[in-house]
Amino acid sequence: MKILLAEDEAKTGDYLTQGLSEAGYITDWVKDGLSAQHQALCEEYDLIILDVMLPQLDGWQVIQAIRKHGKTMPILFLTAKDQIENRVKGLDLGADDYLVKPFAFAELLARIKSLLRRGQQREENNICIADLELDLIKRRVTRSGQRIDLTAKEFALMELFMRRQGEILPRTLIASQIWDMNFDSDTNVVEVAIKRLRNKVDNGFSPKLIQNIRGMGYVLEINND
C-alpha cells in the first residue's frame, strides 16, 4: 500500500519514512504543503499522513483542496497542536484521525491499519490470484493454504505484482515503486529480489505465477505450461 507523508521536520520525516518502509508501506515524503497538494491530486495513495504546520500551504488548506477534488482516501493529521478546537477543525475539514506529537510509532501504525481497514469490505482486504492469497491487513501471504514468510520489501513487491496482474512491469518501475530509486543497469537489486520472491511463491507450486519477459521486465500471470 502507498502512503503520502507531508512533514517538514527532517528528523521526524526520516524516522517515519524508514519506519513505514520497514512496515511494508511504499512512502512518498514531501516537506511542504504545495508539494503535498500536488502529489495528492496527481497520484493515487491509500492514505495520507498530513502535518498541520507546513510551509507554503498549511495542512488545513491541503485537506480542503483534496476533499474539494473528490479524493476520499483516509487522511491522518500529525500535529503538535493539541487544542480541542484544532482537532474539531481537522475532522470538520474531512480528516479521518488526529494524532498529537509526540507519539509512539506503534500507535501510528495501529491507527494506519485501522484507517485502511475502515469502510472496506472484507474481500477488499485480500487479493487472490490462483491459490495465492495476500492479506493486506495482517500482512500475510499464503499459497494452497501454506503460510509463506516474506520480508517487508518482498511483501510490497508481491502486492505490486498482484495489483497489476497481467501487466509487464519494467525494472525501472519496480525499482522506483519498491526502493524509491532510479534504476541503474549496474545494480541487480531488482533481479535478486524477484529471484528470492519466486523461490518462495513459485517453487514447489503450480501454476508458476511470476514470469520473466526477456528485455521487457516481469509479469504476474497464471502460466499452466
Phi, psi and omega in degrees: 000151188247131183239139171259124178249121176248105185209124184269348178277118186300316183296315179293318180298316178299315182298313182290320179299315179295315181296317180293322178297317179294334178277358175099008181263139172278124189234126171258125182250124174239156190244006177212161185293326180295316178294322179298316180296316180298312181297317183296326182273337185258339182243166178257124179234149177276337181198150177237132173254118193234119173283149180283311184272091180240150175293157175072297173231135178277172184299328178298316181292323181294313182292327177299316180295319181297311182290326179299326180273010174081011179283130188245007181299149178300142178233126179249120177277134169246126183199156174275351181280109184252008178293144184300326181294329178289322177295316179298318180299315180299316180293322179295329181278353176117009177289152181260339179201168188212119181237126185268135175283147351285157183218161176274136181298326178299323178291320177300314179299319180297320179291322177299312180299320179295318180293321179292330180280328186295131175079359179264146172281156184303320183293337179282347179275353182230142173244126182237130173224123188054233180259015180261128182233132179247117177265109186286337181274312180277353180057051185231143179237134175226152173222126186054035179081358182265128181292134177241121181273120179241150171287171180300318180291321178295322178296315179298320179294317179297319178297319178301312179299315186289325178290337183240042181306134178084354180259129177287122182257114178294156179300326180297319180292316180299316181297319182287324183284321187263322183249359180052048183221154173282138184290130177246124183299340179273357180256130181253023184301322181293311181300317181296316181296318181289324176299316180294321180294316179297322178300327183276319188260345183247324182297125179086001180236158176217138003280164174286141187250316185268118184248144174264118177260105189306129177078359184235316181148217183229154180217145172257115178205158181281120180242111183270005180287000000 
